[in-house]
Amino acid sequence: MKLSLVFLFAFFVLSAGATGIWKSKKDSIITTYNKDFIYNVKQAKSSITIDGVIEEPDWMEAQKADNFYRVLPIDTGYAYQQSVVLMTYDDKAFYLAFIFNDTIEGKRIMESFRRDFIFGNNDNFLSFFDTYRDQTNGFTFGLSASGAKWDGVMHGGAGSNLNWDCKWESKVKHYDDKWTAEMRIPFKSIRYPSDSQIWNVNFSRLDLKTNEKSAWAPVPRQFPTSSLAYAGVMKFEEPLPKSKMMYSLIPYVFGSYANDYEAGTGAHYKKDFGFDAKVGISSSMNLDLTYNPDFAQVEVDEQVANIDRFELFFPEKRQFFLENSDLFADFGAHSATPFFSRRIGLDAPVLAGARLSGKIGNDWRIGFMNMTTEKTDDYLSRNFTVASVQKKVFARSNFGFIFVNKEYLNQPEDTTMFNRVFGFDYNLASADNFWSGKFYYHRSFQPDNPDQQYSQGASINYRSKNFQAQFYQRSVGENFKAETGYVTRTGYNLFSPEVAYLFVPNKRVVSHGINIESDMYFDMDYHKIDHENTISYQLEFENRSELEMGYKDYFVELQNDFDPTHQGENFLPAGSSYNYGGTYVAYNSTRKTMFNWQAEAAKGKFYSGKLQYIQGEIGYRFQPYVNLSMNFNYTDMDLGGAFDRTQFFLVGPKVDITFTDKIFWSTFVQYNEQIQNLNINSRFQWRYQPVSDIYLVYTDNYFTGNWNGRNRAIVLKMTYWLN
């Protein structure tokens, strides 16, 4: 604990030292690093037609954001193909227009029409708006060369959650020597202070023909262009209109057929309805409500070969849980977090829920969520409550508190079943983004109230263009229990140093360097039970392809019986120890060609035997309509002794067709020999109105080998956005 207190003291010193003089927003002091990059937004005098043709008088009068700086492959000089961004606004919306010069022969790279495209697979334009000027949270909007939309909420200073959608308009137009676009974003679609006149902003372009990423306000190459610490400043000519009460209702109806052949339940037909609602309590506070939500349209998880001892992590994709999700999900560490929203509603239907999230003033954020699941044959009805508060300090740092409560409803007499976690986090982020870190302490509570119910961690990270260093420490007590969280293991102390050095020669090999890291686990008496040491070398080439090779050294003293094959027939006994290691090589090809691929291969010792595997993905696109891809894994494991040699394939071909920017169809087949399952998931979506959809989803599962059916389902769902 003494070490943790030292970390906490160091964080406050670094936060204050990196900030310089801090002043309130009321003083109108511009604190962003690129404070000299100022864009003045003039008020429109006439209407703007969103057609991609930049000809209105207001565009002729608008200030030009030009002279984009290179960020990648090197962050010196200007971009080879320059860009121009224009802005204006009226009392209902703000408008963007951009001109991307493109005189290099060849096709512009445009993967598909699908919303929230993969950034590195498209020529694209992105904008980042820090409406509260806290350099931590914001909104991002963008377009690919095909006209596919990109929108999301920003968190953590650079991260974006793209599952968030709102209503806005756009149009892209192509010429021989350039491509242009216009965007209209209603003020009611985002949140900002009621007296707003100054935001922070940056504009970014990815040009795959030149392999360059560029930005209006310069960003060091080691950071993404979404880094709000390096945003410029935008000033509206007049204060923005006062936000009005905003609300929207999203009702849905659905019908389904299901048959669980494996359980012998027979055909089951269901029809139902529900709704989501959004109420803008203020320009910065949002209330989300849901009744009888259905998540059948959510994309299926991509399966992976599992040779690990711990639970696998799959990201949240359900829309209700996503806006301001960092207020709930970013506490603790990735493998020891007190709240993981996928714990709600995957083992029992959600009956109803509410979530309040947003800002109070410039420096405070609050989040509150309450969800109730229905009673099933396996579980009583349960109520989940999460409350958090976050306060900004210094330049970009913050501290926060979280409370998580899982309570069983209608419990039998003389029975008490609950699980609670209370926690404190301090997050360090220096003004220039070079320093970051975290300190946290969480404690769980349950009826028997044993000792060692804590989870505590601290980290510090320094990142410059050439040098990166990190040290991470975490301790999780044997009885720490976060039933609504994601905690892979308990009863350990972790120490994890990492150091890397990168050369940037600005040649065909753009950058290369060495990375050394170690994860060392000890039990509560500081007896070593695990380590993973890695030394690797990475190279990035001019065409943005990447190569990595390295060696991993492991030591494991098993705390429980473990079957690496996950076949359940034989086990390595608890208390046995193993020292093993092996080499690996990974390659990620350029994304500028129609054919692309990535792969990783490894070979070496593994526990009591040996292991070799190859995994990756290959893809081909007929842009912008059809994307063909296939992920694959072949694992060959021979542990010796009572274990038979185990070989299994995982193959996942996928067809993704975007007929237009409103009609999509994808089919994903996953053949997994390890779990003896073949899954077929086909999903048709028609966005017949903005953010209003019709979905038809077909899912089928079969045993591998005899190909007998396991279960099948068909769902038809219709949603409509009223506001």
N, C-alpha and C positions, 0 to 999 in steps of 0.2 A: 504494500500500500504506500510505503514511503516513496518508491519509484514513481508511482502514479501521481503523487502530490508534486514531485519535482517536475514531471511532465506538465501538469496543470499550471504551475507557476511559470514555466518556460513559455507556454502558449500565450499567457497574458502579456508577458514581456515582448514576445515577437509581434503579437497583434498590435500593441500600442506603438512599438518602435517602427513597424512597417507602415503605420497609418500617417504619421506626421500629425499636423494640427487637425483635429476633428471639429466640425461645426455643424449646427443643425441645418436641415434643409430650408428652414425658414429664412436663413441668411442668404439663400440663393447662391451658395458657394458650389461651384462645379468640382466634384471630387474624382471623377473618372480619370484614368491614366491619360487618355487621349482627349483631354479637355480643350485642346486647341483645334480639334476637328469639329466644326460647328456647321450644322445644316439648318438654315432658316426656312421654315415652311410657310409659304404665303397662302392666304385664304383665297379660294376659288371665286372668280367673279361670274362664271357661267357653268353650265353643266358639263360633265365629263361622260362621254360614251365609252363603255368598256368593250372595245373591239380590237385592241392591239395596235391600232393606228394612232401614232402620237402626233396629233395635228391640232388639238384644241389650243386656243390662245393662252390658257393658263399654263400649259406645258412650255410654251415659248417664253413665258415670264418667270418660270420656276428656276430656282438655283440648281446648278448641276453638281451632283456628287460624282466626281470623276477622278482620274489619276489613281486608279486602284493599285495598291501595293501587293507585291508577291508575298505569299506566306509559305507556299510549298511549290517546288521542292526546296527552295532557299528563300529566306525572308529579307532579301536585299533587292533594291530596284523596283521598277514598275512592271506590271503584267505585260506580256508580249501583245496580247489582244485586249485592248482597253474596253472599259464599260462606263456607262453613264446611267445614273439613277436620278429621277425627278420625283418630287412630292408636292401635293397640295391637299386641301381639306375644305369641307363645308360643315354645316351644323349637324350632319348625320353620320359622316364617314370621312376617313382619310384615304388618299389615293396614291398609288405608286406607279411609275412608268419606268421602264429600263430599256436600254439599247446595248446589246452585246455585239460588238464587232467580231466578225468571223470571216476572214478572207482565206483561210487554209482549205485546200481542196479536201473533199471527203464528206461522209455522212456525219451529221451531228448525232452524238450518242444520246439516245432516248429509249430507256428500257421498256416502258409501258405507259399506259394511261392511269395506272393505279395510284390512288391517293397515298400520301406519305411514303414516297418512293425511297429506295435505298440510295443514300447520298452518293456513294462512290461509284454508282453504276450509271450516272446520268450527267450530261451537261446541265447545270442548274444554277438558279439564283436563289439565295436565302437572305431574309432580313431578320434582325433580332431587335426587339423593342423592350427596353427596361423602363416600364412605365412608372415605377416607383423610385427609380434611381437608387436601388439598394445593391446593384451589381451582383445580385444573387438570383432573383426570380424575374420572369418576364414572359414574352410571347414570341413565337417565331412563325413566319409565313414565307412561302417560297413557291417556285414553279420549276419544273423540269422543261427541257426543250420540247417535249411532246405536249406540254400544257398540263401535266399532272400536278395536282395541288399538294402542298406540304403545309401542315399547320400543327402546332403543339404548344404546350405550356413548358416554360423553362424553369429549372431548379438547380441548386448547387453551383450557380455561377456559370455553367456551360451546358449542362445536360438538358435534353428535351424529351418530353413524353408525347409521342406523336399519335397516340390513340385518342387524344382529345380532338374533337372536331367542332367547328362553328360555321356559321353561314357567311360566305363572302364570295365575291365575283372576280373572275379573271379571264383573260384571253391572250393567247400567244399567236404571233404572226411571224412567218419566215420570209427572208429575202436572200438573195445570192450572197451578199456580203455581211449580213447581220441577222439577228433575230431579236424581236421586240415583244414587249408585253405590257399590259395594264392590269392593275389590281384595285379593287374597291373593298375596303374593310370597314364595316359599320362600327362605330364607337361602342354600340351596345353589345358587341360580340366579345369585348375584352374588358378588363378592369383597370382603373387608374384613379388617382386622387381627384377629388371633386373640383379642386382649384388648379388643375393641371395646365401647365403651359410649357414645361421643359421635360423631355424624356431623354434617355440615353439610347443610342441606336448604332447599329453597324450593318453593312451590306457585304455579302460574300458571293463570289462566283467560282464555280468549278468548271474549268475548261479542259476536257480530256484530250482534245487535239494537241494542246501544248503541254499537257500534264501539269498544268498550273492551277493552284488555288490562290485567289487574291481577295483582298478586302479593302474597303474604302478607308477605314481607320486601321492603321497597321497593327498586326498581331504577330508576336514571336512564333516561329515555326513549331516550337514544342507544345503550343496550345492550339485548341480548335478555334476557328474564326467565330464561333458562338460565345467565346469567353467574354462575359459582360464587363469584366475588369478593364477590357481594352476597347469598349464601345466609345463612339464619339457622342456628340451632343446634338439634339434637335430641338429647335425653339419654334413653337407655333406663334403666328403673328398676333393672335389674341388668345386669352384663356379658353379652354375647351368648354363646350356646353355642359351644364350640370347634368349628371347622369340621372335618368328617370328610373322609376321602378321597372325592372325587367323580369319577365317571367316567360316560361315556355312549358308546354305540356306535350309529352311524347307518349301517346297511347299505343298499345300494340295488341294484336290478336294473333293466335297461332293455333294450328292443329297438327297432331302428330300421330304416327303409327310406330309402335315398338314391339319387338319380339325377342325375348331372351331365351334362345334355344338351349343354352348351357344350363340355365336354372329351370327350364321347363315351365315357364310362366304362361306361355301362349301369347297370342296377339293382344295388344293393349292399345286402345284408341283414346286420344285425349284432345280436348279443345278448351281453350282458356283465354283470358285476357289479363292485362296489367298495364302499368304506366310508370313512366319516369317523369319527374317535374323538376324544373329549375326556377328558383326565385332569387332575383338579385336584391338582397336585403339593402345593399348600398352599392356604390361603384366599385367597392373592394371586398365585398362579403357576399358569398353565394350559399344558398340553401338548396341541397339536392334531396329529393324524396323519391322513393321507389316502392311500388306495391306489386307483389307477385312477379318479380323480375324473371326473365327467361334469357339464358345466355347461349342458346343453341347455335346462334350465328357466329360465335367466336371461333376464330381459326384454331384448328387442332394443334396440340403440342407436337413438336418434332421429337421423335424417340431417339435415344442414344444407347449405345452399348454400355452396360453398367458393370464395372469390375471394382467399384469403390466400396468402402465399408459404410458409407454414410448416405443419408437421403439426398437424392438429386434435387436440384433447384430448377423450377420452371417459372417463367415470368408471368405476372398478372396481365391479362389482356381484356378484362371486362370493363366496359366504359364507365360504369358507376364508380369504380374505385380509383379512377385515374387522375382526375383534376386535383391539383394540390396534394398528390399522393406522397410527396416527400415529407409533408407534415406528419405523416403517420409511419411511413416505411423506412425513413432514413436514420432512425435511431439505432444505436449500437453498431455492430459490425455485420457484414454480409452474412456470415455463418452463425451469428448470435444476435439476431434482431428480435425485439419483443413483439412486433406486429408484422404479420405476413397475411395479406388479405385473402390469399387462396385458401386459408384455413376456413373461410366462411363460405358456405354454400356448395361445396363440392361433395360432401357426404350427406347432405340433407337440403331440400329446397329452401330458399330464402322466402320468408313470408312478407316482410316489409323492412324498410330501413330509411334512415335519414342521416344526412351529413351536412354540417355547417363548416365552412372553411373560408379563410381570407385574411385580410389585413385590417388592423386597427391603427390608424395613423401611419407614419412612415416606417416605424421600427418594430412593431409588434405583429405577429401572425398567430392565429388560433385555428385549431381544428377539433371538431367533435363528430363522432360517428356512433350510431346505434343501429344494430341489425339484429333481427330475430329469425331463427330458422324453425321450420316445422318439425313436429314429432314424427319419427319414423319407427320401423320395427327394431332398429338398432340403437337409436338415440332418443333421449328426451328432447323436448324443445329447448333451445339454448338462446341466450341473449348475449351479444357481444357489444361492449362499449369501449371506445377509445377516445381519449381526450389529450390534446397536446397544446402547448403554448411555446412560442419562440420569440426571442428578443435579440434584435441586431445590436452588436457592440463594435466599437472601433470602425475600421473602414468597411470590412466585409465579413467579419466574424459574427457568430451568434451563439447563444446558449438556449437550451430548451428543456422542457419537462414533458414526460409522457406518462399516462396512466392507462392500462389495459385491463379490462375485466371480462372474464368469461363465466357466466352463471347459468346453471341448469334450472329450468323452470318446472314447476309442478313436481318437485322431488318427493319421494316417499318420506313418511314421517321418520324422525330420528336420523335423517340423512342430510349431510351438508356437502355439496359438490360445487366448488368454484376454483378459479385460478386467476390470480391478479399479479400484475407487474407494475412497479413504479420506477421511473428512471430519470436521470439527468444527463444531458449531453452538452459538451462545449465543442464547437467547430471553429477551427482556425482557418482563415483565408486572408492572406496578406493583400495589400492594395495592388501590388504588381503581379500577384498570382504565383510568385516563385515559391512561397512557403504555404503549406497547408497541413492540417492535422486534426486530431480529434482526441477528446478525453470523454469517457462516459462511465457511469456507475448505475447499474440496475439491480433491483431486488424483487424476487417473486414471493408470493404469499399463497398458501394453500391450507386446507383445514388442519393437517397434522403439524404444520409449522416447524419443520426440521431446521438444522443449522445448514450453513453453506448454500444459501439461496441467492447468491450474488453472481452478477456478470459484470466485469470491469475491463476496460481497455484503454489504451492510449497509443497514438501514432504521431509521427512527425515526418514530413516529406519536403524535400527541397528539389526543385526542378528548374534547370537552366537549359540553354540550347545544347550544351555538350555534356553536362554532368547531372546525374540524378542520384539521390540518396534517400533512403527511407528506413525508419525503424518502427516496428510495430510490436506492441505488447498486449496480451489479453489473458485474463484469468476468469474461468467459469467454474463455480462451485459444483460439487457433486449433486446437490439437490436443487440447483436452479432449474425452474420449470416454467416455460413460457408456451402454454398450449396453443395460443393464438399467434405464436411467433415462428421463426425458423431458426432452430438451434440444432446444429448437426451433432454435437457431442458435449458432454459435461465432464467435470472433474479433471481439469487440466490447467497448466500455465503455458502460454505460448510466447516465444521471443522470435522475432523475424526481422533480421537486417537484410537490406538490399542495396546494391550500388551498381551504377552503370555509367559508362563513358561512351559518347557518340562522336565520331568524326564526321564532318560535313564538308567533303572536298569539292562539291559542286561540279561533278563530272558525271559520266555514265552511271557510276555508283554514287547516288546522291548522298547517302549516309551509310555508315556502318559502325558497329561498336560492340563492346562486350558487356554482358550483364551477369552479375553474380548475386544469388539470393539463397537464403536459408530459412526454413521453418523448423523450429525446434520445440517439441512438446514435452512437458514434464508433468508428472502427477502432482497431487497436492503436497507431497513431501519432497518435491523437486528431484525425483528419480526420473531419468529420461525414458520416455515411452515411444517417441517418434522423432524422426527428422526427415526432411526432404531438402537436399542440397542440389542446386542447379547452377551450372555454368553454361552460358549460351553466347552465340555470336549472331547478330542480325545485320542484314544488308537490305537496303532499299534502292531500287534501280530507277533510272530516269523515267521509265514508262509506268511507274508506281507499282510495279511488281515487288514482292518481298520474299526473302529467303532467310530462314532461321535454322540453326543447327546447334545441338548441345548435348550435354550429358547430365543425367539425374542420378543421384545417389540416395537410397532410402534405408532407413532403419525403422522397424516396427516391432514393438512388443505388444501382442494382442491383449486387449482388456476383456474381450468376449470371444466366444467361438465365432469363426468367420469362414464362409464359403466364397472364395473369389469368383467362382463360376456362376453363383446364384441359382444353382440347380437343386439345392437342398438335399443332396445325397451324402456328401462327406464334408467334414469341417476341419479347419486348422484350429487346434485347441487354444483356449484362453491361457495366457502365461507364456506361450511359446514366442520366440523372438527370431527375427529374420533381418539379414543385411543383404541388400541386392541393389542393382542399378542397371542402366542401359542408355543407349544413345538414341537420339531422335533427329529428324529433319523435317521441316515444314516449308511449303512454298505456296504463295498466293499470287496468281497471275494478274496481268494487267486487265482492267475492266473496259478498256477502250475498243477491244475487238469483239466481234459477235460471239466467238467461242471463248470461254473462260473457265478456269478451274483452280481448285485449291486442294492440297493434300498434306497429310502428315503420316510419317512412317516411323516406327520405333521397334527396337529389338534389344533384349537383354534378359537378365535374371528377374524372377518375380516370385517372391515368397520362397517356397520350397522347390521351385522349378524354374521355368523360363516362359517368356511371353514375347510375341511379336504381333504387331497389328499395323494395318494401314486404313486410314479413314480420310474422307474429304467430300468434295462436291464438284460436279462438272455441270456446265450449263451452256446453252446456245439460245440466242434470241433472234426472232424475226421482227425487228423493231418497227413500230412500237406495239405490235398486236399480240405476239406469242412469245412466251418464255418457257423453255424446256430446261429442266434441271433434274439432277439426281444426286442425293447424298448417299454415301456408302460407308460401310465399316466391315472389315474382315479381321477377326481376332482368333489367334491360335495360341492356346494356353496349355502347357503341360507341367502340372505341379508335382508329378511323381507320386509315389506311395499309393494310397487307396484311390487317388483321383485318376480317372481316365483322361486321356488327352481330349481337350475340348476345343472344338472349332465351330464358329458360328458367323453367319452373315447378317448384316442389316442393310437393306437396300430400300431407298425411298424415292422413286421417280415422281415428278410433279409436273403438271401442265397448267400454266397460268395464262389465260386468254383475256385480254381487255379489248372488247369489241369497240367501245367508245369510253369516254371519261365517266359514263354512267352505268355501263353494263359490263359485268365481270363474271368470269367462270373459272374456277380452279378445281383440279382433282389431284389429290395427294394419296399415293399408295405406299404403305410402309410394311415391308416384309421383315420380320424380326425373329430370327431363329432362337435367340436367347430366351425370349418369353413365349415362343411357339405361337406367334400371332401374325396374321395378315390383316391389316386395317386399310379400308378404303373410305376416304372422306371426299365427297364432292359438294361444292358450294357455289350456288348461283346467286348473284346479287344484282338487283336493278334499282338504282337510285333515281326514282321517278320524280322526285322533288328534292330540293336541297335538304340534306341530312334526313331524308325520309326514304325508306328502303323496303323492298320485298326480297325475302331470302327463301331459297329452297335448298335444304341441306340433307344429304343422304350419307349415312354411315353404316358400314358393314364390317364385321370381324369374323375371321375364320381361323381354325386351328391349322398350323402348318403340318404337312405330312399327309393326314387323311382328308384335309380340306373340308371337314364338317363345320357347319355354321355355328358361331358362338352367340352373336346377337346382331340385330339389325334395327335401324331407326330411320324414319323420314320425317322431316319437320318443314312446315310452311309457315312463315312468319311475316307479318306486315307491320311496319312502324310508320308513324306520321308525326312530323314536328310542327306543333302549333305555337306561334308566338306573335 
